[in-house]
Amino acid sequence: MDFLPDDYLVITLRLLMAALLSGLIGMEREMKKQPAGLRTHLLVGIGSCLMMLLSITGFDYFLKSSAEPIRFDPSRIPSYVISGIGFLGAGTIIVHGKSVKGLATAASIWVAAGLGLVVGIGMYYVAVLATFIVLLVLFVLGKLEKKYIPSSKKRQITVIAEDQGEPFSKISHFFEDHQLNILDFYIEEGALYGDKNISKYIFSIEAGHTGREMELVKDLQSSSAVIKVII
């Protein structure tokens, strides 16, 4: 087997193109400070392209040198890439209470793997078009969604407070003062904090009001009955 294959220029072009297209998506994730950014997406794209190149060209020598007919399925390795990349994407998903973050990043990693595969097999137009659509979704639609579509996402704020007077009523007034609507709540009672009886109040509010939330936390922490605020 020769060190430099006959189609080395095509292989070089495909690897570089996979790196470029997946890197563009990775840059968008990097700009938004996501856990999987430029390097992760770039490596996923190159790795997927590499696996596709292996699948379609890596066994040519054995196919040509074998005297017996060989049954060969070039789709087997790409299918393992598609299923295996899910483990990497799952690592970017963060579950905190009832909120889930990182789904878009996990999906973009999966797309980067797909870009590598289609570039590896030579479907350049499909890869470029898919990259354009993905960037349009991440850049443009993300902004439009925040601006025009009311957010249904919830944020949880947990308040641990001493049982004195009517703590729930006092705490809920803080939310009203900062114009934060309580969508849902529940109370865990009966705990001890030193020699004090405390309760845990878990509030669900609409996400997207960071400034008001920070002011709320400051006011809650200034209350003598409140022991801890978790956001």
Secondary structure as GFF3:
##gff-version 3
##sequence-region A 1 231
A	DSSP	alpha_helix	8	31	.	.	.	ID=ss1
A	DSSP	alpha_helix	38	57	.	.	.	ID=ss2
A	DSSP	alpha_helix	60	65	.	.	.	ID=ss3
A	DSSP	alpha_helix	76	90	.	.	.	ID=ss4
A	DSSP	beta_strand	94	96	.	.	.	ID=ss5
A	DSSP	beta_strand	99	101	.	.	.	ID=ss6
A	DSSP	alpha_helix	103	120	.	.	.	ID=ss7
A	DSSP	alpha_helix	124	135	.	.	.	ID=ss8
A	DSSP	pi_helix	136	141	.	.	.	ID=ss9
A	DSSP	alpha_helix	142	148	.	.	.	ID=ss10
A	DSSP	beta_strand	154	162	.	.	.	ID=ss11
A	DSSP	alpha_helix	167	177	.	.	.	ID=ss12
A	DSSP	beta_strand	182	193	.	.	.	ID=ss13
A	DSSP	beta_strand	196	206	.	.	.	ID=ss14
A	DSSP	alpha_helix	210	221	.	.	.	ID=ss15
A	DSSP	beta_strand	226	230	.	.	.	ID=ss16
###
